Amino acid sequence: MATQPERPQLPPMEIPSDLQPVYSNLVRISHSAAEIVFDFACMLPAQSAPKIQTRVVMSPIGAKLFLRALNDNLSRYETAFGPVQLPTDPSLADDLFRPHPPAPPTDNK
């Protein structure tokens, strides 16, 4: 019977006591030949320009390993809690998070 190779263990990580979690429901992804850039933001209804809260820069290899780990974790999540359903058009999420044009100015003369 074949045994699976052991996965390398991550080194211990220290979480600073003042670390603040950031909620994100929007990410802009860009790249150059040398790196992948993830700009995380939180988009609220009727907000036209969400502020980027966190930027993560990775090498293409690091990003591919991150994608593999994310797929693995989502698969385990769905095994434990059921499939994650993506919204279909039109949906409440589409109405809430679609950029809305600014309201026309009112003439208060």
N, C-alpha and C positions, 0 to 999 in steps of 0.2 A: 504494500500500500504506500503510495507516494505521500510525502508530507509537504505541506505548503511552506514556502520560505517565510521566515519571521520578518515582520515589518519593522523597520528601524524605529526606535523610540525617539520622541522629541525630547530635547533637553528641558529641564524644569523651567517654567516661565514665572516671572515675578509680576504680579498685578499691583501697580501702585495704588495706595490707599485713596488717593485723590482722583483716580481715573473716573471720568464721567462717560457713561454709555451714550451713544448717539443713535437715535432712531432715523432710519432712512427708508423712504418709499420710492426713491428716484435715484438712478445712477446714470451718469454720462460716462461713456467709455471711449477713450481715444488711444492712439498708439503712434509710436515712431518705430524705426528699425530696431531700436535698442530697448524699448520699454513699453509697457501697457499702463495707462493712467486711468484710475477709477475716481471720479468726482461724485461723492455722495451728498444728497440733499434731501430735504423733506418738503414735499409739495402739498400745500393746503388748498382747499377749494377757493376758486376765484383769485388765486395768487398768480400773477403773471411772470414773476422772475424769482424762483426760489433761490435762497442763498446756499452756496456749497458749504457744507459743514466739515467735511473730512475729505482729504485727497490721499489715495493710496497709490504708490508707484511700484510696479513689479517688473522683473525681467520677464520676457516671454516664457521662459522655462518655469519660473515661479508661478506665473499666471496659469499655465497649463496644469501644473501640479495642484494649484488652488481649485481649478475647475474640476479636476478629478476628485479631490477631497469633498468639494461641495456636492457633486453628483452622488458620491458614496453616502454622505450624510443625509441628503434629501431622500435617497432610496430607503435608508434605515428609518427615517422619520415617517415616510409613507407606509412602511411595514408596520410600524407601531400605531400610527394614528389614522391611517387611511389616505387615499390619494388627495393631493393638493389640486383643487379645481381652479383653473384659470377662468377669469370672466370672459363672456362672449359679448360681441357687439350687438346692440347697444347695451351698456350695463351701467350700474350705479357708479362703479369705479371709473368708467369712461367719462361720465358726467362730472364726477368730483375732481379728477386729475387731468382732464384735458385742459390745456391752457385756454383761458377765456380772454377775448380781446378787451382792452380797457373800455370803460364806459365813456361815451362822448361827453365832452364838457358841457356843463349846464350854464346857461346865460343868466347870471344873477345881477343884471344892471339895474 
